[in-house]
Amino acid sequence: MQIYLKVKPNQRFDKVEKIGKDWQIRLKAPAIDGKANDHLVIYLSKVLDLPKSRIRLLKGQTSRIKCVEIDAEEDFVTGKLTEQLVS
């Protein structure tokens, strides 16, 4: 599945948020030399409980809006992201 995420780098902590219908991810990593992109894949891997190899950044390497391809069902991904909103 492909999902568009708004990424906010250089935050105090990593966090998943939902703004309207859109997903927003806050990351501790700075947006320098692709560190935020790498951290996004690692963080999503942890949140979704999937190996990093099943998560790829398709578009938005230098943008705040990222298109991420996740090798999993849409219901699984949205369920795992929603669990992070509660905790």
A tleap script that builds the chain and sets N, CA, C and O, in Angstrom:
source leaprc.protein.ff14SB
mol = sequence {
  NMET GLN ILE TYR LEU LYS VAL LYS PRO ASN
  GLN ARG PHE ASP LYS VAL GLU LYS ILE GLY
  LYS ASP TRP GLN ILE ARG LEU LYS ALA PRO
  ALA ILE ASP GLY LYS ALA ASN ASP HIE LEU
  VAL ILE TYR LEU SER LYS VAL LEU ASP LEU
  PRO LYS SER ARG ILE ARG LEU LEU LYS GLY
  GLN THR SER ARG ILE LYS CYS VAL GLU ILE
  ASP ALA GLU GLU ASP PHE VAL THR GLY LYS
  LEU THR GLU GLN LEU VAL CSER
}
set mol.1.N position { 0.833 -1.176 0.000 }
set mol.1.CA position { 0.000 0.000 0.000 }
set mol.1.C position { 0.874 1.235 0.000 }
set mol.1.O position { 1.995 1.210 0.509 }
set mol.2.N position { 0.367 2.310 -0.567 }
set mol.2.CA position { 1.061 3.590 -0.550 }
set mol.2.C position { 0.311 4.526 0.374 }
set mol.2.O position { -0.919 4.562 0.385 }
set mol.3.N position { 1.070 5.284 1.148 }
set mol.3.CA position { 0.467 6.231 2.076 }
set mol.3.C position { 1.264 7.531 2.028 }
set mol.3.O position { 2.493 7.519 1.963 }
set mol.4.N position { 0.547 8.646 2.062 }
set mol.4.CA position { 1.195 9.950 2.116 }
set mol.4.C position { 1.233 10.416 3.562 }
set mol.4.O position { 0.229 10.374 4.272 }
set mol.5.N position { 2.411 10.861 3.985 }
set mol.5.CA position { 2.628 11.304 5.360 }
set mol.5.C position { 3.222 12.700 5.353 }
set mol.5.O position { 4.055 13.019 4.504 }
set mol.6.N position { 2.805 13.526 6.285 }
set mol.6.CA position { 3.469 14.805 6.496 }
set mol.6.C position { 4.474 14.586 7.612 }
set mol.6.O position { 4.120 14.116 8.694 }
set mol.7.N position { 5.710 14.924 7.351 }
set mol.7.CA position { 6.785 14.679 8.312 }
set mol.7.C position { 7.294 16.002 8.864 }
set mol.7.O position { 7.580 16.931 8.109 }
set mol.8.N position { 7.403 16.081 10.188 }
set mol.8.CA position { 7.955 17.256 10.858 }
set mol.8.C position { 9.251 16.824 11.547 }
set mol.8.O position { 9.205 16.218 12.617 }
set mol.9.N position { 10.393 17.123 10.954 }
set mol.9.CA position { 11.672 16.739 11.566 }
set mol.9.C position { 12.070 17.678 12.696 }
set mol.9.O position { 11.467 18.730 12.906 }
set mol.10.N position { 13.106 17.259 13.414 }
set mol.10.CA position { 13.734 18.081 14.450 }
set mol.10.C position { 12.765 18.418 15.587 }
set mol.10.O position { 12.728 19.556 16.055 }
set mol.11.N position { 11.992 17.443 16.026 }
set mol.11.CA position { 11.048 17.615 17.132 }
set mol.11.C position { 11.654 17.054 18.408 }
set mol.11.O position { 12.738 16.473 18.379 }
set mol.12.N position { 10.969 17.223 19.514 }
set mol.12.CA position { 11.482 16.718 20.799 }
set mol.12.C position { 11.403 15.201 20.894 }
set mol.12.O position { 12.251 14.573 21.527 }
set mol.13.N position { 10.384 14.604 20.265 }
set mol.13.CA position { 10.194 13.161 20.360 }
set mol.13.C position { 9.502 12.667 19.096 }
set mol.13.O position { 8.944 13.456 18.334 }
set mol.14.N position { 9.544 11.362 18.883 }
set mol.14.CA position { 8.864 10.738 17.756 }
set mol.14.C position { 7.406 10.511 18.140 }
set mol.14.O position { 7.104 10.055 19.243 }
set mol.15.N position { 6.507 10.836 17.212 }
set mol.15.CA position { 5.089 10.717 17.523 }
set mol.15.C position { 4.278 10.619 16.242 }
set mol.15.O position { 4.614 11.238 15.232 }
set mol.16.N position { 3.199 9.830 16.292 }
set mol.16.CA position { 2.245 9.727 15.190 }
set mol.16.C position { 1.035 10.571 15.553 }
set mol.16.O position { 0.521 10.485 16.669 }
set mol.17.N position { 0.578 11.395 14.602 }
set mol.17.CA position { -0.600 12.222 14.814 }
set mol.17.C position { -1.517 12.100 13.604 }
set mol.17.O position { -1.073 11.765 12.505 }
set mol.18.N position { -2.787 12.373 13.816 }
set mol.18.CA position { -3.741 12.385 12.708 }
set mol.18.C position { -4.395 13.759 12.692 }
set mol.18.O position { -5.028 14.174 13.663 }
set mol.19.N position { -4.231 14.460 11.570 }
set mol.19.CA position { -4.805 15.782 11.396 }
set mol.19.C position { -5.883 15.651 10.317 }
set mol.19.O position { -5.567 15.552 9.131 }
set mol.20.N position { -7.142 15.650 10.723 }
set mol.20.CA position { -8.221 15.414 9.757 }
set mol.20.C position { -8.115 14.000 9.216 }
set mol.20.O position { -8.191 13.032 9.972 }
set mol.21.N position { -7.937 13.880 7.901 }
set mol.21.CA position { -7.763 12.559 7.291 }
set mol.21.C position { -6.298 12.238 7.046 }
set mol.21.O position { -5.970 11.130 6.621 }
set mol.22.N position { -5.410 13.199 7.311 }
set mol.22.CA position { -3.994 13.047 6.995 }
set mol.22.C position { -3.192 12.586 8.205 }
set mol.22.O position { -3.483 12.954 9.343 }
set mol.23.N position { -2.172 11.768 7.930 }
set mol.23.CA position { -1.254 11.302 8.973 }
set mol.23.C position { -0.062 12.228 9.030 }
set mol.23.O position { 0.462 12.641 7.995 }
set mol.24.N position { 0.371 12.557 10.236 }
set mol.24.CA position { 1.554 13.382 10.440 }
set mol.24.C position { 2.488 12.643 11.389 }
set mol.24.O position { 2.057 12.090 12.401 }
set mol.25.N position { 3.761 12.642 11.050 }
set mol.25.CA position { 4.777 11.981 11.870 }
set mol.25.C position { 5.774 13.037 12.345 }
set mol.25.O position { 6.364 13.760 11.542 }
set mol.26.N position { 5.948 13.112 13.654 }
set mol.26.CA position { 6.978 13.991 14.226 }
set mol.26.C position { 8.215 13.144 14.477 }
set mol.26.O position { 8.126 12.054 15.044 }
set mol.27.N position { 9.370 13.647 14.054 }
set mol.27.CA position { 10.616 12.894 14.191 }
set mol.27.C position { 11.659 13.710 14.938 }
set mol.27.O position { 11.734 14.929 14.781 }
set mol.28.N position { 12.467 13.030 15.755 }
set mol.28.CA position { 13.571 13.684 16.464 }
set mol.28.C position { 14.701 14.053 15.518 }
set mol.28.O position { 15.407 15.035 15.747 }
set mol.29.N position { 14.876 13.280 14.463 }
set mol.29.CA position { 16.026 13.453 13.569 }
set mol.29.C position { 15.929 14.765 12.778 }
set mol.29.O position { 14.837 15.177 12.387 }
set mol.30.N position { 17.060 15.408 12.547 }
set mol.30.CA position { 17.055 16.634 11.748 }
set mol.30.C position { 16.964 16.322 10.253 }
set mol.30.O position { 17.314 15.229 9.809 }
set mol.31.N position { 16.492 17.295 9.500 }
set mol.31.CA position { 16.363 17.123 8.048 }
set mol.31.C position { 17.673 17.501 7.364 }
set mol.31.O position { 17.703 18.391 6.515 }
set mol.32.N position { 18.739 16.829 7.734 }
set mol.32.CA position { 20.065 17.090 7.176 }
set mol.32.C position { 20.629 15.787 6.638 }
set mol.32.O position { 20.646 14.777 7.341 }
set mol.33.N position { 21.084 15.804 5.412 }
set mol.33.CA position { 21.724 14.638 4.777 }
set mol.33.C position { 20.858 13.377 4.819 }
set mol.33.O position { 21.384 12.268 4.922 }
set mol.34.N position { 19.543 13.539 4.742 }
set mol.34.CA position { 18.652 12.384 4.698 }
set mol.34.C position { 18.455 11.670 6.025 }
set mol.34.O position { 17.897 10.573 6.058 }
set mol.35.N position { 18.905 12.276 7.125 }
set mol.35.CA position { 18.768 11.629 8.430 }
set mol.35.C position { 17.305 11.442 8.816 }
set mol.35.O position { 16.940 10.412 9.384 }
set mol.36.N position { 16.466 12.432 8.511 }
set mol.36.CA position { 15.038 12.315 8.839 }
set mol.36.C position { 14.384 11.217 8.016 }
set mol.36.O position { 13.535 10.487 8.528 }
set mol.37.N position { 14.763 11.087 6.751 }
set mol.37.CA position { 14.203 10.025 5.905 }
set mol.37.C position { 14.581 8.650 6.441 }
set mol.37.O position { 13.737 7.758 6.520 }
set mol.38.N position { 15.846 8.478 6.806 }
set mol.38.CA position { 16.292 7.200 7.368 }
set mol.38.C position { 15.575 6.903 8.684 }
set mol.38.O position { 15.150 5.775 8.934 }
set mol.39.N position { 15.451 7.926 9.512 }
set mol.39.CA position { 14.788 7.753 10.806 }
set mol.39.C position { 13.303 7.441 10.615 }
set mol.39.O position { 12.726 6.678 11.390 }
set mol.40.N position { 12.680 8.029 9.585 }
set mol.40.CA position { 11.273 7.745 9.294 }
set mol.40.C position { 11.062 6.263 9.017 }
set mol.40.O position { 10.128 5.659 9.545 }
set mol.41.N position { 11.917 5.676 8.199 }
set mol.41.CA position { 11.800 4.251 7.877 }
set mol.41.C position { 12.005 3.405 9.137 }
set mol.41.O position { 11.269 2.445 9.363 }
set mol.42.N position { 12.988 3.753 9.946 }
set mol.42.CA position { 13.254 3.008 11.185 }
set mol.42.C position { 12.072 3.142 12.148 }
set mol.42.O position { 11.645 2.155 12.746 }
set mol.43.N position { 11.547 4.352 12.297 }
set mol.43.CA position { 10.428 4.582 13.208 }
set mol.43.C position { 9.171 3.848 12.742 }
set mol.43.O position { 8.485 3.221 13.550 }
set mol.44.N position { 8.863 3.922 11.443 }
set mol.44.CA position { 7.696 3.200 10.922 }
set mol.44.C position { 7.866 1.694 11.089 }
set mol.44.O position { 6.899 0.984 11.365 }
set mol.45.N position { 9.084 1.211 10.923 }
set mol.45.CA position { 9.362 -0.201 11.116 }
set mol.45.C position { 9.025 -0.629 12.540 }
set mol.45.O position { 8.452 -1.695 12.762 }
set mol.46.N position { 9.388 0.214 13.496 }
set mol.46.CA position { 9.109 -0.078 14.904 }
set mol.46.C position { 7.605 0.008 15.198 }
set mol.46.O position { 7.050 -0.865 15.864 }
set mol.47.N position { 6.958 1.053 14.703 }
set mol.47.CA position { 5.526 1.262 14.950 }
set mol.47.C position { 4.687 0.152 14.324 }
set mol.47.O position { 3.757 -0.361 14.947 }
set mol.48.N position { 5.021 -0.217 13.086 }
set mol.48.CA position { 4.232 -1.210 12.354 }
set mol.48.C position { 4.672 -2.641 12.652 }
set mol.48.O position { 4.009 -3.592 12.237 }
set mol.49.N position { 5.778 -2.800 13.362 }
set mol.49.CA position { 6.320 -4.123 13.679 }
set mol.49.C position { 6.601 -4.908 12.397 }
set mol.49.O position { 6.239 -6.078 12.267 }
set mol.50.N position { 7.258 -4.227 11.456 }
set mol.50.CA position { 7.648 -4.818 10.173 }
set mol.50.C position { 9.141 -4.607 9.977 }
set mol.50.O position { 9.706 -3.667 10.536 }
set mol.51.N position { 9.797 -5.470 9.188 }
set mol.51.CA position { 11.210 -5.216 8.879 }
set mol.51.C position { 11.356 -3.968 8.001 }
set mol.51.O position { 10.459 -3.635 7.226 }
set mol.52.N position { 12.487 -3.290 8.131 }
set mol.52.CA position { 12.739 -2.076 7.347 }
set mol.52.C position { 12.684 -2.334 5.850 }
set mol.52.O position { 12.354 -1.431 5.081 }
set mol.53.N position { 12.999 -3.547 5.425 }
set mol.53.CA position { 13.008 -3.872 4.000 }
set mol.53.C position { 11.609 -3.821 3.382 }
set mol.53.O position { 11.483 -3.789 2.158 }
set mol.54.N position { 10.559 -3.814 4.202 }
set mol.54.CA position { 9.186 -3.775 3.695 }
set mol.54.C position { 8.630 -2.360 3.653 }
set mol.54.O position { 7.445 -2.166 3.380 }
set mol.55.N position { 9.488 -1.360 3.926 }
set mol.55.CA position { 9.075 0.047 3.924 }
set mol.55.C position { 10.026 0.814 3.016 }
set mol.55.O position { 11.240 0.799 3.221 }
set mol.56.N position { 9.463 1.493 2.001 }
set mol.56.CA position { 10.296 2.252 1.055 }
set mol.56.C position { 9.744 3.658 0.881 }
set mol.56.O position { 8.532 3.857 0.796 }
set mol.57.N position { 10.642 4.625 0.828 }
set mol.57.CA position { 10.278 6.001 0.553 }
set mol.57.C position { 10.254 6.177 -0.958 }
set mol.57.O position { 11.295 6.095 -1.610 }
set mol.58.N position { 9.066 6.420 -1.524 }
set mol.58.CA position { 8.941 6.544 -2.973 }
set mol.58.C position { 9.153 7.970 -3.459 }
set mol.58.O position { 9.899 8.200 -4.411 }
set mol.59.N position { 8.499 8.926 -2.808 }
set mol.59.CA position { 8.570 10.327 -3.231 }
set mol.59.C position { 8.753 11.216 -2.009 }
set mol.59.O position { 8.394 10.845 -0.891 }
set mol.60.N position { 9.314 12.388 -2.243 }
set mol.60.CA position { 9.420 13.380 -1.190 }
set mol.60.C position { 10.705 13.346 -0.404 }
set mol.60.O position { 10.715 13.680 0.781 }
set mol.61.N position { 11.800 12.945 -1.047 }
set mol.61.CA position { 13.075 12.884 -0.324 }
set mol.61.C position { 13.461 14.241 0.272 }
set mol.61.O position { 14.087 14.295 1.330 }
set mol.62.N position { 13.092 15.335 -0.401 }
set mol.62.CA position { 13.447 16.662 0.106 }
set mol.62.C position { 12.214 17.469 0.494 }
set mol.62.O position { 12.315 18.676 0.715 }
set mol.63.N position { 11.070 16.835 0.579 }
set mol.63.CA position { 9.816 17.512 0.901 }
set mol.63.C position { 9.302 17.037 2.249 }
set mol.63.O position { 9.716 15.989 2.743 }
set mol.64.N position { 8.403 17.805 2.843 }
set mol.64.CA position { 7.786 17.381 4.098 }
set mol.64.C position { 6.679 16.353 3.854 }
set mol.64.O position { 6.341 15.578 4.749 }
set mol.65.N position { 6.124 16.347 2.655 }
set mol.65.CA position { 5.101 15.365 2.302 }
set mol.65.C position { 5.807 14.181 1.650 }
set mol.65.O position { 6.449 14.323 0.609 }
set mol.66.N position { 5.682 13.020 2.270 }
set mol.66.CA position { 6.379 11.812 1.799 }
set mol.66.C position { 5.361 10.797 1.300 }
set mol.66.O position { 4.283 10.647 1.875 }
set mol.67.N position { 5.712 10.108 0.234 }
set mol.67.CA position { 4.930 8.971 -0.232 }
set mol.67.C position { 5.725 7.729 0.144 }
set mol.67.O position { 6.845 7.525 -0.325 }
set mol.68.N position { 5.130 6.905 0.996 }
set mol.68.CA position { 5.815 5.726 1.512 }
set mol.68.C position { 5.060 4.490 1.050 }
set mol.68.O position { 3.835 4.417 1.152 }
set mol.69.N position { 5.810 3.519 0.539 }
set mol.69.CA position { 5.210 2.240 0.162 }
set mol.69.C position { 5.501 1.245 1.276 }
set mol.69.O position { 6.649 1.040 1.671 }
set mol.70.N position { 4.430 0.635 1.770 }
set mol.70.CA position { 4.553 -0.335 2.855 }
set mol.70.C position { 4.003 -1.652 2.355 }
set mol.70.O position { 2.873 -1.725 1.872 }
set mol.71.N position { 4.803 -2.682 2.473 }
set mol.71.CA position { 4.413 -4.010 2.005 }
set mol.71.C position { 3.541 -4.686 3.067 }
set mol.71.O position { 3.976 -5.606 3.760 }
set mol.72.N position { 2.278 -4.195 3.175 }
set mol.72.CA position { 1.311 -4.730 4.133 }
set mol.72.C position { -0.074 -4.257 3.705 }
set mol.72.O position { -0.209 -3.364 2.869 }
set mol.73.N position { -1.097 -4.869 4.291 }
set mol.73.CA position { -2.475 -4.497 3.992 }
set mol.73.C position { -2.805 -3.135 4.602 }
set mol.73.O position { -2.261 -2.760 5.641 }
set mol.74.N position { -3.697 -2.406 3.947 }
set mol.74.CA position { -4.075 -1.070 4.407 }
set mol.74.C position { -4.702 -1.108 5.804 }
set mol.74.O position { -4.402 -0.249 6.634 }
set mol.75.N position { -5.565 -2.088 6.073 }
set mol.75.CA position { -6.214 -2.191 7.383 }
set mol.75.C position { -5.184 -2.402 8.494 }
set mol.75.O position { -5.316 -1.841 9.582 }
set mol.76.N position { -4.162 -3.210 8.217 }
set mol.76.CA position { -3.102 -3.467 9.192 }
set mol.76.C position { -2.346 -2.174 9.509 }
set mol.76.O position { -2.120 -1.846 10.674 }
set mol.77.N position { -1.960 -1.446 8.455 }
set mol.77.CA position { -1.169 -0.220 8.634 }
set mol.77.C position { -1.969 0.837 9.382 }
set mol.77.O position { -1.468 1.418 10.345 }
set mol.78.N position { -3.202 1.097 8.959 }
set mol.78.CA position { -3.999 2.128 9.635 }
set mol.78.C position { -4.318 1.716 11.076 }
set mol.78.O position { -4.392 2.569 11.961 }
set mol.79.N position { -4.504 0.429 11.312 }
set mol.79.CA position { -4.746 -0.048 12.672 }
set mol.79.C position { -3.549 0.198 13.575 }
set mol.79.O position { -3.707 0.669 14.702 }
set mol.80.N position { -2.360 -0.115 13.092 }
set mol.80.CA position { -1.132 0.079 13.882 }
set mol.80.C position { -0.881 1.564 14.136 }
set mol.80.O position { -0.486 1.943 15.239 }
set mol.81.N position { -1.108 2.416 13.116 }
set mol.81.CA position { -0.919 3.860 13.292 }
set mol.81.C position { -1.930 4.409 14.301 }
set mol.81.O position { -1.588 5.252 15.129 }
set mol.82.N position { -3.171 3.930 14.228 }
set mol.82.CA position { -4.207 4.375 15.148 }
set mol.82.C position { -3.874 3.969 16.586 }
set mol.82.O position { -4.155 4.720 17.520 }
set mol.83.N position { -3.278 2.788 16.770 }
set mol.83.CA position { -2.861 2.364 18.112 }
set mol.83.C position { -1.867 3.359 18.705 }
set mol.83.O position { -1.875 3.589 19.914 }
set mol.84.N position { -1.022 3.943 17.882 }
set mol.84.CA position { -0.015 4.903 18.360 }
set mol.84.C position { -0.652 6.202 18.805 }
set mol.84.O position { -0.077 6.912 19.629 }
set mol.85.N position { -1.830 6.537 18.282 }
set mol.85.CA position { -2.520 7.760 18.691 }
set mol.85.C position { -2.962 7.670 20.147 }
set mol.85.O position { -2.931 8.661 20.876 }
set mol.86.N position { -3.369 6.490 20.560 }
set mol.86.CA position { -3.885 6.273 21.901 }
set mol.86.C position { -2.766 6.268 22.931 }
set mol.86.O position { -2.902 6.836 24.014 }
set mol.87.N position { -1.649 5.615 22.580 }
set mol.87.CA position { -0.559 5.484 23.564 }
set mol.87.C position { 0.347 6.676 23.616 }
set mol.87.O position { 1.299 6.694 24.396 }
savepdb mol mol.pdb
quit
